[in-house]
Each structure stands twice: as structure tokens, then as C-alpha cells.
Amino acid sequence: MNFPRLPLCAIAATLFAGSAAQAQVDLTGMWGQLMHSDAPDRGAGPDYGDYTGLPLSAAGLLRAETWSDQKWTVPEHQCEPHPIDYAPWGPAGMRVWSDVDHPTQRMTALHQTFQWMITHRVIYLDGRPHPSQYAPHTWMGFSTGKWIGDKLVVNTTHIKEGWTRRNGPARSEKGKLTEYWMRHDNVLTITSITEDPVYLTEPVVRSMNWQLDPGYQHGPYPCSARVEIERPQGFVAHFLPGQNNLIGEFRKNLGVPIEAAQGGAESLYPEYEQKLKEMIKAGKK
């Protein structure tokens, strides 16, 4: 039997189509957050004054040291969701589902929802550009993604001002987020890189793991703001510079010199370990 011979271009197109299709890894499902690392951030939250590992600028350090957790007693802040650069880091389960173009069977978007406040994020995979810098900023921002091999690279802009850690360090509305989504069997790893020209001098890099949990389902997350503590009209939770006595407790309890507790880009590198030993040996406070 004689079979028709396909032109080389047709064969190449067929092979390329198969390869491209394989590059789109299935990231959908119900994912349970693994809490095996960075427990203070994933659980109850870090201590006042613990800015270790954060490359804070002078403005970022000032913002952190003048922050007060009384903010969460004010009704207008009680139902705030986690911003997208912090949401995977804070404690919450996650659901991911996709939009698929029927004729091509290509994913055109991924949707992401976190149990905390049931936030909804869309990651567009159809090549659309990011909007103007004057477009509205939201808690989830505006995200686009592209495949590099079997990894999904996501770029997010237009994020409302938020926080990089739940004890005061802030991220401005000029911040940008880059994520790398990588699936290994039933484990999903998301590595995130947050950049901010206002409150950071270098990017904040984080990595978090999720495990596929088919039996997990989100429930509703109703939130109703209410007056928990009587405050004067116009109250803004804060400490004046130099008047936050709480930030010293972390340094005192762990014996960490103030310079190390304040973070900074230098503290991110291995060479800082020797400097820290020398500061502790010299009795620096």
C-alpha cells in the first residue's frame, strides 16, 4: 500500500504543534499550601521589628517601624484581602482553573482563587499587553503569562499598595511581580520576585510549595466590618518615628543586633553571616 508523502513543512508543523502542546502543563486543581518553611509568615505572623531578609530602603524601614497593628481594628481595613504578591505567602488554600480555546485546545487564561477572602485573579495567556500606567490598580493586579518550556512565567503590574510582610514592611503601587510556576507530579512550586523602587533596594525573592488536594474545597468567606474598638473620627493607626517601643522586643529576645534586624540588601548575601558573627561578638545591640 502506498501512503501519500507529506511535505517537510507539514511534518515540521505537526511536530512543532505537538511540542508546543506538551509545553502547557496542567496547573489546575485544588491546592493545599505546605507550611513546612517560613512558619512566622505562613502562620500567626512575624514579630514587630523583624525585618530580617528584606532589602528595605530608608523609606521602607521608616514605613515599617511606624506601622501599627491597630490598623486592623479600623472598619475600613478589616476586610482587606492579601495583595497578590503576598496572597500565596499568607495562609490560604488555592484553586486554579483554566479557560481553553476549543478549536486549538490552547489555554487562554488561568484563574486563581485563594480561600482568604475568596479573591479572584486572572492570568491572561493570549498575548494581550498590559494596560496604561493610569489604569486602575487592584489587589490582584493585572497578570499575563507565557510558557518557557514546562514553566509558566507570570508578570503582574497595577497592584494596589500592599505589604511584603505582615508586620509593617510595605510595597508601593509602583511594585511589580514576576512568578515562575513549576509543577513536579503533585507538587506545585511558585517562585516569586517582587520589585519596588520606593520601599525596596533589591527584589524580594520567595518560594512556596503547594500539594494537590482533590478533596479540598473552598467555603464562603463572609466578612463584615464593624467597630471593635471605639476610635476618634479620622483615626489612623501609626507610631511616630522613634516612638515604637515594640520593635525592640524581637532584637532583645533573640539577641539580634539592631542593624541585622532592620534587614537591608547586604543581609541577603552569604558574606553577611561573618559580619553578623563579628557584631554579636563585639556586643553590638
C-alpha positions as CSV (number, residue, x, y, z in Angstrom):
1,M,0.0,0.0,0.0
2,N,1.3,3.4,-1.0
3,F,0.9,6.2,1.6
4,P,0.9,9.9,0.4
5,R,4.2,11.6,1.2
6,L,3.7,14.7,3.3
7,P,5.8,17.8,2.5
8,L,8.6,18.5,5.1
9,C,6.9,21.8,6.1
10,A,3.7,19.8,7.1
11,I,5.8,17.3,9.1
12,A,7.6,20.1,10.8
13,A,4.4,21.9,11.6
14,T,2.9,18.7,13.1
15,L,6.0,18.1,15.3
16,F,6.0,21.7,16.4
17,A,2.3,21.7,17.3
18,G,2.8,18.5,19.4
19,S,5.9,20.0,21.2
20,A,4.0,23.3,21.9
21,A,1.0,21.5,23.2
22,Q,3.2,19.5,25.6
23,A,4.7,22.7,27.0
24,Q,1.4,23.6,28.5
25,V,1.5,21.8,31.8
26,D,-1.8,21.2,33.7
27,L,-1.7,23.6,36.7
28,T,-5.4,23.3,37.5
29,G,-6.9,21.8,40.6
30,M,-7.4,22.4,44.3
31,W,-4.0,23.0,46.0
32,G,-3.3,22.8,49.7
33,Q,-0.5,25.0,51.0
34,L,2.5,23.3,52.5
35,M,3.6,25.0,55.7
36,H,7.0,23.3,56.1
37,S,9.0,26.5,55.9
38,D,8.8,30.2,57.0
39,A,6.3,29.4,59.7
40,P,6.1,33.0,61.1
41,D,4.9,34.3,57.7
42,R,2.6,31.4,56.9
43,G,1.0,31.2,60.4
44,A,0.5,33.7,63.2
45,G,2.7,36.3,61.7
46,P,6.2,37.7,62.4
47,D,7.2,39.8,65.4
48,Y,7.3,43.6,65.5
49,G,10.8,44.7,64.4
50,D,11.7,41.5,62.4
51,Y,12.7,42.8,59.0
52,T,15.5,40.3,58.6
53,G,16.0,39.2,55.0
54,L,14.2,42.2,53.5
55,P,16.1,44.7,51.3
56,L,14.3,47.7,52.7
57,S,15.2,51.2,51.6
58,A,15.4,54.0,54.1
59,A,11.7,54.8,53.2
60,G,10.8,51.2,53.6
61,L,12.4,50.9,57.0
62,L,10.7,54.1,58.2
63,R,7.3,52.8,57.0
64,A,7.8,49.5,58.8
65,E,8.9,50.9,62.1
66,T,6.0,53.4,62.2
67,W,3.4,50.7,61.4
68,S,0.8,49.7,64.0
69,D,-1.3,46.5,64.0
70,Q,-4.2,48.7,65.4
71,K,-4.8,49.2,61.7
72,W,-6.9,46.0,61.6
73,T,-9.3,47.3,64.3
74,V,-10.5,50.1,61.9
75,P,-13.6,49.0,59.9
76,E,-12.3,50.1,56.5
77,H,-9.3,47.8,56.8
78,Q,-10.9,44.7,58.4
79,C,-11.9,43.0,55.2
80,E,-8.9,43.8,53.1
81,P,-7.6,40.8,51.1
82,H,-4.0,39.9,50.8
83,P,-2.4,41.6,47.7
84,I,-1.4,39.1,45.0
85,D,2.4,39.3,45.8
86,Y,1.6,38.3,49.4
87,A,-1.5,36.1,49.0
88,P,0.3,32.8,48.1
89,W,2.7,33.5,51.0
90,G,0.0,34.0,53.7
91,P,-2.1,31.1,55.0
92,A,-4.8,30.0,52.5
93,G,-5.8,27.2,50.2
94,M,-5.8,27.8,46.4
95,R,-8.0,26.8,43.5
96,V,-6.7,27.1,39.9
97,W,-8.8,26.6,36.7
98,S,-8.4,27.4,33.1
99,D,-10.1,28.9,30.0
100,V,-9.5,26.9,26.9
101,D,-10.0,27.8,23.2
102,H,-12.0,25.0,21.8
103,P,-10.6,24.8,18.2
104,T,-7.0,25.0,19.2
105,Q,-7.3,23.5,22.7
106,R,-4.8,26.1,23.9
107,M,-5.2,27.7,27.4
108,T,-6.1,31.3,27.0
109,A,-6.2,32.2,30.7
110,L,-5.7,30.8,34.2
111,H,-7.9,31.7,37.1
112,Q,-6.7,31.7,40.7
113,T,-8.8,31.9,43.9
114,F,-7.5,31.9,47.5
115,Q,-9.5,30.8,50.5
116,W,-8.6,34.0,52.3
117,M,-11.4,36.5,51.3
118,I,-12.1,34.4,48.1
119,T,-10.0,36.7,45.9
120,H,-10.1,36.1,42.1
121,R,-7.1,36.6,39.9
122,V,-6.9,36.1,36.1
123,I,-3.7,35.3,34.3
124,Y,-4.1,36.1,30.6
125,L,-2.2,33.7,28.3
126,D,-3.4,35.2,25.0
127,G,-0.6,37.7,24.4
128,R,-2.5,40.8,25.3
129,P,-0.5,43.8,26.5
130,H,-0.6,45.4,29.9
131,P,-2.8,48.5,30.2
132,S,-1.6,52.1,30.7
133,Q,0.1,53.1,33.9
134,Y,-3.0,55.1,34.6
135,A,-5.3,52.1,34.6
136,P,-6.9,51.2,38.0
137,H,-4.8,49.3,40.5
138,T,-6.4,46.3,42.3
139,W,-5.4,43.8,45.0
140,M,-4.9,41.1,42.3
141,G,-3.3,43.4,39.7
142,F,-3.1,42.7,36.0
143,S,-1.3,39.5,35.1
144,T,-0.1,38.0,31.8
145,G,1.7,34.7,31.4
146,K,3.8,32.9,28.9
147,W,5.3,29.4,28.7
148,I,9.0,28.8,28.7
149,G,9.3,25.0,28.3
150,D,7.2,23.5,31.0
151,K,7.4,26.6,33.3
152,L,4.8,29.3,33.3
153,V,6.3,32.8,33.7
154,V,3.7,35.4,35.0
155,N,4.2,39.2,35.0
156,T,1.9,41.3,37.2
157,T,1.5,45.1,37.3
158,H,-1.1,47.5,38.6
159,I,-1.2,46.2,42.1
160,K,-2.7,48.3,44.9
161,E,-0.2,49.3,47.6
162,G,0.2,46.4,50.0
163,W,2.8,44.7,52.2
164,T,5.7,42.3,51.9
165,R,5.5,41.1,55.5
166,R,2.5,41.3,57.9
167,N,4.4,43.4,60.5
168,G,4.8,46.6,58.6
169,P,7.1,46.4,55.6
170,A,5.2,47.9,52.6
171,R,5.2,47.6,48.9
172,S,4.1,50.6,46.9
173,E,1.7,50.8,43.9
174,K,4.7,51.0,41.7
175,G,5.7,47.5,42.6
176,K,5.9,44.7,40.0
177,L,5.7,40.9,40.4
178,T,7.3,38.1,38.4
179,E,6.4,34.5,39.2
180,Y,7.6,31.1,38.0
181,W,5.1,28.3,38.2
182,M,6.6,24.8,38.1
183,R,4.8,21.5,38.7
184,H,6.5,18.3,39.8
185,D,4.0,15.5,40.0
186,N,1.5,16.6,42.7
187,V,3.6,19.5,44.0
188,L,3.3,23.0,42.6
189,T,6.2,25.4,43.3
190,I,5.7,29.1,42.8
191,T,8.8,31.3,43.0
192,S,8.0,35.0,43.1
193,I,10.2,38.1,42.6
194,T,8.7,41.4,43.9
195,E,10.4,44.7,42.8
196,D,9.5,48.1,44.2
197,P,11.5,51.3,43.5
198,V,10.0,53.0,46.6
199,Y,10.4,50.7,49.5
200,L,13.0,48.1,48.3
201,T,16.5,48.5,47.1
202,E,16.6,44.9,45.6
203,P,13.9,42.4,44.7
204,V,12.3,40.2,47.3
205,V,12.6,36.5,46.2
206,R,10.3,33.9,47.7
207,S,9.4,30.3,47.0
208,M,6.3,28.4,48.2
209,N,5.0,24.9,47.6
210,W,1.5,23.6,47.2
211,Q,0.3,20.0,47.1
212,L,-2.6,18.8,45.0
213,D,-5.6,18.1,47.3
214,P,-8.6,16.9,45.3
215,G,-10.7,16.5,48.4
216,Y,-10.3,20.2,49.4
217,Q,-13.0,22.7,48.6
218,H,-13.2,26.4,49.3
219,G,-16.0,27.6,51.5
220,P,-17.5,31.1,51.5
221,Y,-15.6,33.7,53.3
222,P,-18.1,36.3,54.5
223,C,-16.5,39.4,56.1
224,S,-18.5,42.2,57.7
225,A,-16.6,45.2,59.1
226,R,-17.7,46.5,62.4
227,V,-16.5,48.8,65.2
228,E,-14.5,46.6,67.5
229,I,-12.7,49.4,69.5
230,E,-14.0,53.0,69.7
231,R,-11.7,55.3,67.9
232,P,-11.9,59.1,67.4
233,Q,-13.0,60.2,63.9
234,G,-10.2,60.2,61.4
235,F,-8.0,57.8,63.5
236,V,-5.0,56.4,61.6
237,A,-3.1,53.6,63.3
238,H,0.6,54.5,63.5
239,F,3.6,55.2,65.6
240,L,5.6,58.4,65.3
241,P,9.2,57.9,64.2
242,G,11.3,56.7,67.1
243,Q,8.3,56.0,69.4
244,N,7.6,52.4,68.6
245,N,8.9,50.6,71.7
246,L,7.6,47.2,70.4
247,I,10.2,46.8,67.6
248,G,13.0,46.3,70.2
249,E,11.4,43.1,71.7
250,F,12.4,40.9,68.7
251,R,16.1,42.0,68.9
252,K,16.2,41.6,72.7
253,N,14.6,38.1,72.8
254,L,16.8,36.7,70.0
255,G,20.0,38.7,70.7
256,V,19.9,40.1,67.2
257,P,21.8,43.4,66.6
258,I,19.6,46.3,65.5
259,E,21.5,46.6,62.2
260,A,20.7,42.9,61.4
261,A,17.0,43.2,62.5
262,Q,16.5,46.1,60.2
263,G,17.3,44.0,57.2
264,G,18.8,45.7,54.1
265,A,20.2,44.3,50.9
266,E,23.6,43.5,52.4
267,S,22.0,41.0,54.8
268,L,20.8,38.8,51.9
269,Y,24.2,37.6,50.9
270,P,26.3,34.8,52.5
271,E,29.2,37.2,53.4
272,Y,26.9,38.9,55.9
273,E,27.0,35.8,58.1
274,Q,30.6,36.6,59.1
275,K,29.7,40.2,59.7
276,L,26.8,39.2,61.9
277,K,29.1,37.0,64.0
278,E,31.5,39.8,64.4
279,M,28.7,42.2,65.5
280,I,27.4,39.7,68.1
281,K,31.0,39.0,69.4
282,A,31.5,42.8,69.7
283,G,28.3,43.0,71.8
284,K,26.5,45.3,69.3
285,K,22.9,46.0,70.2
